[in-house]
């Protein structure tokens, strides 16, 4: 996720910007840059890679000046490179812009701006902002920024400077965080609190569709229509630096669980056209080509493999294409039946998992088209695949995958709907209904995250467990598997997942009063069967924790604990059902004193076979 820092005040801006960006390093980035208003003009310095590269360039050729903007870039549009690093400038070189977020309509804007003579130099969505401000500028920078951002679809936090206004920084936001640290005779704009703590603990929180005009001794906030915001939200920050990096949450994992509504929203953004077409140009296939796909192979490891299993249910159910899901380390040595009518989908949040990369090469050698689903722009899988669908979850720092999993499922929903639409296997009306349900997903997740009391109580009861069982049916099977993986990897409690109907073929022998059984019992066509399976384990003394749908009061008769999730279509229930399982694992692991962000023996990306 990109980091923004802007400074106006008496100090040398370059030092404040580099210091602030260093405090935002935890967010992850691939390149960095600053723009300073110096006495010679607008100086822009950008470097690929770590901040140390930028700092040493500035060390060799200092950039004096007391107002500037800085940025660490986590690539979303355009590969990680110096050319794509921010700040971006307009044609005149007098306006500089840093941006965090995604501008959905940037292609249309690029075309429009190019047609009117603007020279765009990067592959980014951000650069259009500099040129739009240039085209609207008539002496009033704040007004030009307001007009420009009215043209943007998508999300943004922006910091903008113009040489004509050597004492002004303009900041604006929509759906991406931006705050302003209010100092004594100086102000610091930033995408997150750690960047301002060295200077102040008084913070102005900019809201969506607000534009701030920042000077050393004043901040003036306006709405987009130019009216004053007389009482902007202020907060006094009590957190220390460590807590601030985690946004006040105790751990990165917990923070990332709470970032899921945003991750899902960003991943779905721009995927539905006005005419009802699912937008997935990354597939780069005409409907006639899609019609020829007779098989889908999904390869992935760990949590990504579970996302693949969810996708199997969706693609088979909606697009009626047979899907095989294979663990990458098995696929690569299995002599797979893959040919040029096979679509291979490689799911890997890091884009660097060695086994998945080997699987991608194997599949392409056999003639298959490979589409990667990843969270990291420029990662190896993006260079080795025929097409890439990005999840927009932002960097995930906790080793246990949480927000990248639900973002992967969101991307896979889009892929499955696209395949169904291209094949004509689902009526347009139903596609639009599914899409509107899918669009509610971020809000549904938010409602789950708002009420955690029952979860904590439930977790407290099972802190001492040594072994556990997770059961589900249909789309609930991969969710049970993911729940079990989360619990075992962060709490070190043994956890096994089974299709609920398989239980009596062996695992039921494990049931005792000491083995909690977590059951995915959300509404669906096998609900009654799941309830029967619950009765079977309870008859053998098991304590049952059921994940069920709001309104299902009856389930309380069958379970010691019920973790409710909002109702949705059965095929879309994977995301809501996942959230309480992540939280249950989290609370149990915390109560056991485990390091949830860095569980023992695990690495965030597994780059060896
Ligand atoms: O980066 P990838 O998605 O390819 O990683 C695959 C697995 O190593 C990963 O999902 C792992 O299982 C999770 N960190 C577990 O939470």
Boltz pocket constraint, residues with backbone or C-beta under 6 A from the ligand:
constraints:
  - pocket:
      binder: B
      contacts: [[A, 301], [A, 302], [A, 303], [A, 304], [A, 305], [A, 347], [A, 348], [A, 349], [A, 350], [A, 351], [A, 352], [A, 353], [A, 356], [A, 399], [A, 400], [A, 401], [A, 402], [A, 485], [A, 489], [A, 603], [A, 604], [A, 605], [A, 606]]
      max_distance: 6.0
